[in-house]
Amino acid sequence: WLLYAWAALLGDVTGSGWLCPSEVVKQQLQAGTYATVGEAIRGIYNTGGGGWKGFYRGYLGGLSRDVPFRVAQLTSYETTKSIYKKWKAKKIQEKNNG
């Protein structure tokens, strides 16, 4: 399960690198801070702490929320899948032998 935990961790860290900027833009639009996507991108870039940094506001908070869930989700799924495959193989073997 440790391999699956690492896979989930690395996947989420990588995915969040792409997701965070779009979330920042979406949230600014939903809050009514900007009227258009282009205006939001320009505004965040110009006022968000110096260039691209503004698009990663909340990155660590998002990771601290998402990573534990992804680790639990992926390891649970893979463990359940493994148990099911073993059970199914046993049933097939019993059917063939009996």
C-alpha positions as protocol buffer text, in pm:
chain_id: "A"
residue {
  index: 1
  type: TRP
  ca { x: 0 y: 0 z: 0 }
}
residue {
  index: 2
  type: LEU
  ca { x: 299 y: 230 z: 49 }
}
residue {
  index: 3
  type: LEU
  ca { x: 359 y: 244 z: -325 }
}
residue {
  index: 4
  type: TYR
  ca { x: -2 y: 351 z: -380 }
}
residue {
  index: 5
  type: ALA
  ca { x: 29 y: 616 z: -109 }
}
residue {
  index: 6
  type: TRP
  ca { x: 339 y: 759 z: -280 }
}
residue {
  index: 7
  type: ALA
  ca { x: 165 y: 749 z: -617 }
}
residue {
  index: 8
  type: ALA
  ca { x: -132 y: 938 z: -475 }
}
residue {
  index: 9
  type: LEU
  ca { x: 93 y: 1193 z: -307 }
}
residue {
  index: 10
  type: LEU
  ca { x: 301 y: 1261 z: -617 }
}
residue {
  index: 11
  type: GLY
  ca { x: -2 y: 1265 z: -842 }
}
residue {
  index: 12
  type: ASP
  ca { x: -181 y: 1515 z: -625 }
}
residue {
  index: 13
  type: VAL
  ca { x: 122 y: 1742 z: -588 }
}
residue {
  index: 14
  type: THR
  ca { x: 167 y: 1739 z: -966 }
}
residue {
  index: 15
  type: GLY
  ca { x: -202 y: 1783 z: -1040 }
}
residue {
  index: 16
  type: SER
  ca { x: -235 y: 2068 z: -794 }
}
residue {
  index: 17
  type: GLY
  ca { x: 37 y: 2252 z: -980 }
}
residue {
  index: 18
  type: TRP
  ca { x: -203 y: 2272 z: -1274 }
}
residue {
  index: 19
  type: LEU
  ca { x: -526 y: 2299 z: -1075 }
}
residue {
  index: 20
  type: CYS
  ca { x: -434 y: 2577 z: -832 }
}
residue {
  index: 21
  type: PRO
  ca { x: -408 y: 2860 z: -1089 }
}
residue {
  index: 22
  type: SER
  ca { x: -747 y: 2777 z: -1239 }
}
residue {
  index: 23
  type: GLU
  ca { x: -900 y: 2758 z: -891 }
}
residue {
  index: 24
  type: VAL
  ca { x: -761 y: 3102 z: -803 }
}
residue {
  index: 25
  type: VAL
  ca { x: -907 y: 3251 z: -1122 }
}
residue {
  index: 26
  type: LYS
  ca { x: -1242 y: 3075 z: -1067 }
}
residue {
  index: 27
  type: GLN
  ca { x: -1267 y: 3193 z: -707 }
}
residue {
  index: 28
  type: GLN
  ca { x: -1188 y: 3552 z: -802 }
}
residue {
  index: 29
  type: LEU
  ca { x: -1457 y: 3542 z: -1070 }
}
residue {
  index: 30
  type: GLN
  ca { x: -1711 y: 3387 z: -831 }
}
residue {
  index: 31
  type: ALA
  ca { x: -1634 y: 3652 z: -569 }
}
residue {
  index: 32
  type: GLY
  ca { x: -1703 y: 3921 z: -828 }
}
residue {
  index: 33
  type: THR
  ca { x: -1355 y: 4066 z: -799 }
}
residue {
  index: 34
  type: TYR
  ca { x: -1317 y: 4054 z: -1178 }
}
residue {
  index: 35
  type: ALA
  ca { x: -1574 y: 4049 z: -1457 }
}
residue {
  index: 36
  type: THR
  ca { x: -1391 y: 3837 z: -1715 }
}
residue {
  index: 37
  type: VAL
  ca { x: -1130 y: 3560 z: -1722 }
}
residue {
  index: 38
  type: GLY
  ca { x: -879 y: 3783 z: -1901 }
}
residue {
  index: 39
  type: GLU
  ca { x: -928 y: 4061 z: -1648 }
}
residue {
  index: 40
  type: ALA
  ca { x: -884 y: 3809 z: -1363 }
}
residue {
  index: 41
  type: ILE
  ca { x: -562 y: 3669 z: -1510 }
}
residue {
  index: 42
  type: ARG
  ca { x: -415 y: 4016 z: -1560 }
}
residue {
  index: 43
  type: GLY
  ca { x: -526 y: 4133 z: -1216 }
}
residue {
  index: 44
  type: ILE
  ca { x: -396 y: 3826 z: -1032 }
}
residue {
  index: 45
  type: TYR
  ca { x: -64 y: 3845 z: -1217 }
}
residue {
  index: 46
  type: ASN
  ca { x: -21 y: 4214 z: -1142 }
}
residue {
  index: 47
  type: THR
  ca { x: -137 y: 4217 z: -777 }
}
residue {
  index: 48
  type: GLY
  ca { x: -89 y: 3865 z: -647 }
}
residue {
  index: 49
  type: GLY
  ca { x: 245 y: 3908 z: -480 }
}
residue {
  index: 50
  type: GLY
  ca { x: 462 y: 3945 z: -786 }
}
residue {
  index: 51
  type: GLY
  ca { x: 378 y: 3770 z: -1110 }
}
residue {
  index: 52
  type: TRP
  ca { x: 298 y: 3401 z: -1110 }
}
residue {
  index: 53
  type: LYS
  ca { x: 301 y: 3374 z: -730 }
}
residue {
  index: 54
  type: GLY
  ca { x: -51 y: 3511 z: -719 }
}
residue {
  index: 55
  type: PHE
  ca { x: -183 y: 3208 z: -905 }
}
residue {
  index: 56
  type: TYR
  ca { x: -54 y: 2978 z: -630 }
}
residue {
  index: 57
  type: ARG
  ca { x: -219 y: 3144 z: -332 }
}
residue {
  index: 58
  type: GLY
  ca { x: -364 y: 2864 z: -124 }
}
residue {
  index: 59
  type: TYR
  ca { x: -149 y: 2593 z: -286 }
}
residue {
  index: 60
  type: LEU
  ca { x: -24 y: 2445 z: 43 }
}
residue {
  index: 61
  type: GLY
  ca { x: -369 y: 2468 z: 199 }
}
residue {
  index: 62
  type: GLY
  ca { x: -517 y: 2281 z: -95 }
}
residue {
  index: 63
  type: LEU
  ca { x: -250 y: 2014 z: -70 }
}
residue {
  index: 64
  type: SER
  ca { x: -307 y: 1970 z: 302 }
}
residue {
  index: 65
  type: ARG
  ca { x: -676 y: 1918 z: 227 }
}
residue {
  index: 66
  type: ASP
  ca { x: -646 y: 1700 z: -84 }
}
residue {
  index: 67
  type: VAL
  ca { x: -342 y: 1475 z: -27 }
}
residue {
  index: 68
  type: PRO
  ca { x: -478 y: 1282 z: 275 }
}
residue {
  index: 69
  type: PHE
  ca { x: -802 y: 1216 z: 87 }
}
residue {
  index: 70
  type: ARG
  ca { x: -623 y: 1098 z: -229 }
}
residue {
  index: 71
  type: VAL
  ca { x: -392 y: 871 z: -32 }
}
residue {
  index: 72
  type: ALA
  ca { x: -687 y: 714 z: 151 }
}
residue {
  index: 73
  type: GLN
  ca { x: -887 y: 688 z: -171 }
}
residue {
  index: 74
  type: LEU
  ca { x: -618 y: 526 z: -385 }
}
residue {
  index: 75
  type: THR
  ca { x: -488 y: 287 z: -121 }
}
residue {
  index: 76
  type: SER
  ca { x: -843 y: 179 z: -31 }
}
residue {
  index: 77
  type: TYR
  ca { x: -931 y: 124 z: -395 }
}
residue {
  index: 78
  type: GLU
  ca { x: -617 y: -76 z: -472 }
}
residue {
  index: 79
  type: THR
  ca { x: -646 y: -285 z: -155 }
}
residue {
  index: 80
  type: THR
  ca { x: -1012 y: -364 z: -226 }
}
residue {
  index: 81
  type: LYS
  ca { x: -929 y: -451 z: -586 }
}
residue {
  index: 82
  type: SER
  ca { x: -652 y: -686 z: -475 }
}
residue {
  index: 83
  type: ILE
  ca { x: -878 y: -862 z: -223 }
}
residue {
  index: 84
  type: TYR
  ca { x: -1151 y: -901 z: -485 }
}
residue {
  index: 85
  type: LYS
  ca { x: -909 y: -1044 z: -744 }
}
residue {
  index: 86
  type: LYS
  ca { x: -782 y: -1303 z: -493 }
}
residue {
  index: 87
  type: TRP
  ca { x: -1138 y: -1397 z: -395 }
}
residue {
  index: 88
  type: LYS
  ca { x: -1243 y: -1428 z: -759 }
}
residue {
  index: 89
  type: ALA
  ca { x: -939 y: -1642 z: -846 }
}
residue {
  index: 90
  type: LYS
  ca { x: -1021 y: -1870 z: -549 }
}
residue {
  index: 91
  type: LYS
  ca { x: -1381 y: -1906 z: -663 }
}
residue {
  index: 92
  type: ILE
  ca { x: -1272 y: -1995 z: -1017 }
}
residue {
  index: 93
  type: GLN
  ca { x: -1024 y: -2251 z: -884 }
}
residue {
  index: 94
  type: GLU
  ca { x: -1292 y: -2405 z: -660 }
}
residue {
  index: 95
  type: LYS
  ca { x: -1531 y: -2426 z: -955 }
}
residue {
  index: 96
  type: ASN
  ca { x: -1270 y: -2594 z: -1175 }
}
residue {
  index: 97
  type: ASN
  ca { x: -1170 y: -2841 z: -902 }
}
residue {
  index: 98
  type: GLY
  ca { x: -1515 y: -2920 z: -775 }
}
